[in-house]
Amino acid sequence: MTLGPLMIDLQGTELAAEERELLRHPLVGGIILFTRNFVDRAQLAHLVRDIHAARTPALAVAVDHEGGRVQRFRSGFSELPPPRRIGHEFDADPKAGTALARELGWLMAAELRAHGVDLSFAPVVDLDYGVNDAIGDRAFHARAEAVSDLAVAYMHGMRDAGMMATAKHFPGHGAVVADSHLSLPIDRRSLADLTNDLQPYRRLIANALPGVMMAHVLFPAIDPAPAGFSSFWVREVLRSRLGFKGIVFSDDLSMQGAAAVGDIVERADRAISAGCDVLPVCNDRQAVMQLLDRLTVAPDPAAQLRRVRMKGHGATTPEALYASTEWHNCRAALGRCQAPPALTLDAGPA
């Protein structure tokens, strides 16, 4: 059985009987976990093993575990700072800040991999223009060059731990006021005005970036469809002009930023037609059932191969991880960055 394009969620801390049936549906290719799915490390590891055992090839298990306010698992896991804190360290000492980004990327990914989780949707590479509260301190920095340096280091840390990085939210979510969870943000800039926003993606792609998540943001001066539903953004800009070869994720199709495209089936059809490989559908079981009943997806061997590559690799046991010198060194780095920063970020992007 191949992995389908849908990434769905679960209701609780263990698989219900009806959820086991959902996991076997050919349109499903992954699971995304939330705080409601977590009690402690032992329970999480058991749940992930159960998901992986549901079918072959195993479903990918994902989570949003960026640090700061977006960290789904906390008890027993390192409490990671928001990415902006890494940016502060970069301002004080670029070399030390870049090293910290790599250490915390490794720490985040290694702890998740030790419990079987395949991928975290990180890092955020939006520029912090100071106008979007939904991004805010999830961004490393306001300057494109700083974001590029830190994101590449973070990606390398994740890679060292056996996890693919997913840069988000392409082509940029930082310059709009609206939150795409609640409405469709509109960015009226031209393509030429987005040079800085695209720079981190250029750098990451040059370093073999494996994943990108699209933004539910509309750029009407460039294309009439929101970015995640636009073949211009996915196929022309991301794949052709920037040369991206990895896996493309839509942002959550249940978000209000996607509602302007149509009902849930229309959203999925449009996202797949635009070139998205994986479609998360979160916190809406009725929408998932509609998709499983009504969505038709043409065979796409290249997309299927990209989905298989979501799987993590090289995981160790929690006991071995917590006994390792690398874990202790990264924890020490984490401790150092929990002190108040010496500097604040620059006011605006370069």
N, C-alpha and C positions, 0 to 999 in steps of 0.2 A: 504494500500500500504506500502511495506517495503522500507527502505532506501537503495539505491544502493551504489556501491563503489566509484563512481566518485564525486570529489569535483571540481566544475567549477567556472569560474569567470564571472563578468558582465562588460559591456562596459561603463556604465555611472552612473549617480547619482540617477536614478530611473529605475524601471523595464520596458523594452520595451516589446511590445506584443509578439514578437517571443521568448523573454527570459522567459516569463511566461509559454510558452509551453515547453521549455527546462527543467524548474524546475519540471514539472510534469512527466518527463520521468522516468521510474522505475529504470534506471541505475544511476540516480543522487541521491546523499545523502547529499550533502552539498554545500555551497557557500563560496568562499574565496574573501574577499574584499581588495582593494588596495586604494592608495591615490586618484586615479581618481574617485573613488566611493564616495568621501567625500567632502562636502561643509562646513557643520557645524553640531553641535550636533543634532539639530531638524531634519535636513534632514536625518542624519544617522539613528536616531531612527525610522523615517517613513519608510525608505528603509528596515530596518531589520524587522519591523512589516509586511511589504508587503511580504517579503521572507517567513517569518514564516507562513503567512496565505495562501501560495500557495498550500499546501497539508498537509495531516495528515498521519503519524506523521510529525511534522514540520522538515524542513531541518535545519541542523546545520549551523550556520554562523560563519566563522573563519576569522582571520586576523593575520598578523605578527606584533606584537606590543611589541618588546623586550625592546625598549629604545635605546637611541643613534641614530645611523644612520638608524636603522630598527624600525621605528615607523610610521605607516601609517596615523594615525589621530593626528593632532597637535592642531589646533585652538580649544580652549575650553577644551582641555585635558591637564593633567599634562605633562610637558616635562620631560621625564624620562632620566636618565643618561645611558650611555652604561654600561653593566654589569661589565666591568673591573673596573669602578669607585667604585663599591661595593667591589671588590677585594682589592682595595687600602685601604678602610676603615677596611677590615678584617686584613690586614697586621698591621695597626696601633693599632687595638684593636679587636681581634677575636670575643668577645662577642658582641660588638657594631656593627661590620660588619655583623654578623649573624642576629642580630635584624633588621638591615637596610634591608637586603635581604628579610626578611619576610614582613616588612612594605611596601616595594616597590612592591613585588609580589601581596600583597593585593590591593595596590593603583591602579596598572595597571589593575588588574582583576575587581575590584569593579567599576571603571569608565566605562569599557567596558560593564559589566553586566547591569549597570544602563541604558544603551542605547540598550540593548537586544542582544548584541554580545555574542555568546556562548563560544568561545574559542580563545585564542591566542596561537600560536605555540611558546611556551617558557616553560622552560629556555633552552638556549644553554649550554650544559655541555661538549663541546669539550675543551681539554686542550690547552692553548695558548703556543705553542712551538716557537712562534715568526717567523714562516715561511709562514703563510697563511694569506694574506691580506683580503680574503673573510670572515675569522673568526675574527682575530685581536681582537679589543676591545669588540666584542660580547661575548668573553669568560670571565668568572669570574676571572680566575687565571691560572697560569702555573702548580700549584701543585694539584694533584688529591684529596688530603685530603681537601684542601681549597674549591675546586669546589664542592666536595661532601657536605660539611657543608652548603655552601651557596645555592646550588641547593635544598637541602631538605627544608631549611628555606623558600626559594622562593616558592616552591611547596605548603608548608603549608599555606603561605599567600594567594596564589591563591585559594586554597581549602576553606579557611575561607570566601572568597568573592563569592563562588559558581561557580568556574571555574576549570576544570580539567587542569593539567599541561601536557605538551608534551615535553619530553626531546629529544634533538637532538644534533648531527646527528650521530646515531648509526652505527658502533661501535666507530667512531671517525673521525673527519675531520681536526683536528688541526695540524697534522704532515706532511701534503702534501703541496706542493707549489701551484699546480694548483687550480683554482676555478671551481667547478663542474657546475656552471652556463654556463661556456664557453668551458669546455673540461672534459674528464674523468680523475680525479686524480688517481695516482697509488701509493699505500703505500706498500713497499716491506718487511715490518716487518712480523715476524712470530706471531702466536697467543700468544705465551709466552711473546712476546715483548709488547703486548697490555694490560697488566695487569693494568697499571695506567689509561689508557683510559676507561677501563671497570669499574673501581672502582666507579665512580659516579653513574653508572647505578645499581650496586649492592646495594648501599646505598639507592637510590631512590626506587628501587623495594621492598626492605625490609620495606619501609615506604608507600607501596601501591601506587606506581606510576601508574597513569591511562593511559598515552599515551607515545609512542615513535615514533619519525620520523627517518627513515633510511637515510643513506648517499649514494649518488652516488659516491662511492669511491671503487676502485678495490684493493683487497688484494691478488695478484696472488699466494703468497706462502701458502695461506689458502684455497681459492676457486676461480674457474675460472670466476665466475660471480660477477659483482658489488654488494655491500652489499644489496641494496634494491631489487635485483632480485635473491637473493641467499637463497634457503631453508636452507642451512647450517647456515647462519647468523641469519635468522628469526626464524626458527623452532628449530634448534639444540641449537644454542648459546643463543639467547634471550629468547625463551620460555622454552626450556628444561633445560639448564644448569643454567640460571639465574632465572628461575621461573616466568617470566613476564606473567601476566594474562590479561593485558589491551589491548588497541587498538593500532594497528601498522599502521602508515602512511608511504606511500612512500614519498620521496621528489618529487617535481614537475616533472612530466613525460615529460614536454616540455623542460627541461634543456638539454644542450648539453652533460652533463655527463651521460645522459640516452640513447643518440643516438646510442651508440655502440651496444645496445641490439637489435635494429631493428626499424621498423616503429612504429607508436604510438599504433597500436593494439597489435603488438608483445610485446611492453613494458608493456602494461596493462596486457596481458595474463601472462607474466613472473612474474610480481610483485604479481599478485593474486596467482599464483601457488607457489611462494616463501612463501606466508603467509601474505601479506599485506592486511589490511582491507579497507583502504581508499586511493584513488589515486588522488591527486591534479593534474589538468591539467590547466595550467595558460597561459594567453596571446597568445592563439592559438585556435581561434574559429573553424577553419577548422579541427583541430585535435579532438576537442570535437565532432563535427558532425560525423567524421569518426568512433569514438568510439560508439556513439549512434546508428549508422547504423550497425556496424560490430561486436562489442564485445558481446561475449556470456559468461555469468557467471552462474555457477552452484549454486543452492540454498545452503546457508551456514547459518543455524540458529544462530550459535555462533557468526559469524561475524556480522550478522544483529543486534543481541542484543548489541554487542559492539558499533556499530554505533549509536544506540539510546542513548547510554550513553554519547555521545559527547555533548548533550544538557546541557547548564548551568542551574543553579537553584538559587533560593533565591534572585533574583534581587530586588532592591529597585528603587524608582524614583530618577532622578538626584537631584531634590530639597531636598529630604530626605538625600541622600548621602552627598551633600555639606553642609548640616546643622549638620552632625554627628560629634561627638567628634573624632571618629577613623579617619575620613577623614582629619580633621584638624591636628591631631597628625602625620599622615603619610606625609602630606604636609610639616609640620615642619621638619620632618626627611629628606625629599627631599631637602628642602632649605639648611639644614646643609651640605649635601653631594655635593652641587654645588660649594663649595669652593675648591680651589686647594688641592689635596691630600697631606698628610704629608709625605707619603712614596711611593716608587715605588714597583712594584711586584718583587718577586724573579726571578732570571734569567732563571731558568729552572725547569722542573717537578722533583718531588722527586721520 
